[in-house]
Amino acid sequence: MRQTAESAALGWALLALAASHLFSFVTNYLAGGECRRADVGRLMFQPYGRVVVLHLAILGGAFLLQQFGSPAAGLALLVLLKTALDALAHLWERSKFSPASVAA
């Protein structure tokens, strides 16, 4: 029963993640016109910022886990840190491809 509940929760989480990315793709890239303003050079190196954020969040979470000695506290802080950094990175990416920044 527990495994079924965990599988269902994972399915809902994956569905929410896919819906979020689809919404962002449609509103920002297609409807927002990023597909016309983006250049291949910028797009090529765009994922590396997220990779750095991911590694910082993992290292920071591991450090906090070691300090608190509690996996639950470390995991909660890791999730909060990663979510906050991802939100900031998303906003920064949107500003890079806004009409004002591309025209400048």
C-alpha positions in Angstrom: 0.0 0.0 0.0 2.8 2.4 0.9 4.6 1.7 -2.4 1.4 2.5 -4.3 1.0 5.8 -2.5 4.6 6.7 -3.1 4.2 5.8 -6.8 1.1 7.9 -7.0 2.8 10.9 -5.3 5.7 10.6 -7.7 3.4 10.5 -10.6 1.6 13.7 -9.5 5.0 15.4 -8.9 6.2 14.4 -12.4 2.9 15.6 -13.9 3.1 18.9 -12.1 6.8 19.4 -13.3 5.8 18.6 -16.9 2.8 21.0 -16.7 5.0 23.7 -15.3 7.6 23.3 -18.1 4.9 23.1 -20.8 3.3 26.3 -19.4 6.6 28.1 -19.4 7.5 26.9 -22.9 4.2 28.1 -24.3 3.9 31.4 -22.5 7.6 32.5 -22.6 9.1 30.8 -25.6 6.2 30.7 -28.1 3.7 33.3 -27.1 6.3 35.6 -25.5 8.4 35.6 -28.6 11.6 34.2 -27.1 11.8 31.9 -30.1 12.4 34.9 -32.3 14.9 36.7 -30.0 17.0 33.8 -28.8 20.3 33.1 -30.4 22.1 29.7 -30.6 25.2 30.9 -28.7 23.2 32.0 -25.7 21.1 28.9 -25.7 24.1 26.7 -25.9 25.5 27.8 -22.6 22.2 28.5 -20.8 22.0 25.1 -19.0 25.4 25.6 -17.3 24.1 28.2 -14.9 21.4 25.7 -13.7 24.0 23.0 -13.3 26.1 25.3 -11.1 23.0 26.1 -9.0 22.2 22.4 -8.7 25.8 21.6 -7.5 25.7 24.5 -5.0 22.4 23.3 -3.6 23.7 19.7 -3.2 26.9 20.8 -1.5 25.1 23.3 0.7 22.5 20.7 1.6 25.2 18.1 2.4 27.0 20.7 4.6 23.7 21.5 6.5 23.0 17.8 6.8 26.3 17.2 8.4 25.9 20.2 10.8 22.4 19.2 12.0 23.0 15.5 12.0 19.4 15.0 10.9 18.6 13.8 7.4 15.1 15.3 7.6 16.4 18.8 8.4 19.1 18.6 5.9 16.8 17.4 3.2 14.2 20.2 4.0 16.9 22.8 3.8 18.2 21.3 0.6 14.8 21.5 -1.0 14.2 25.1 0.1 17.7 26.2 -1.1 17.3 24.5 -4.5 13.8 25.8 -5.0 14.8 29.4 -4.2 17.9 29.3 -6.4 15.9 27.8 -9.3 13.2 30.5 -9.0 15.9 33.2 -9.1 17.6 31.5 -12.1 14.2 31.3 -13.9 13.6 35.0 -13.3 17.1 35.9 -14.5 16.6 33.8 -17.7 13.3 35.5 -18.4 15.0 38.9 -18.1 17.9 37.8 -20.5 15.4 37.1 -23.2 13.0 40.0 -22.6 12.6 42.4 -25.6 14.4 45.2 -23.8 17.5 43.2 -23.0 17.8 41.7 -26.5 17.4 45.1 -28.2 20.1 46.6 -26.0 
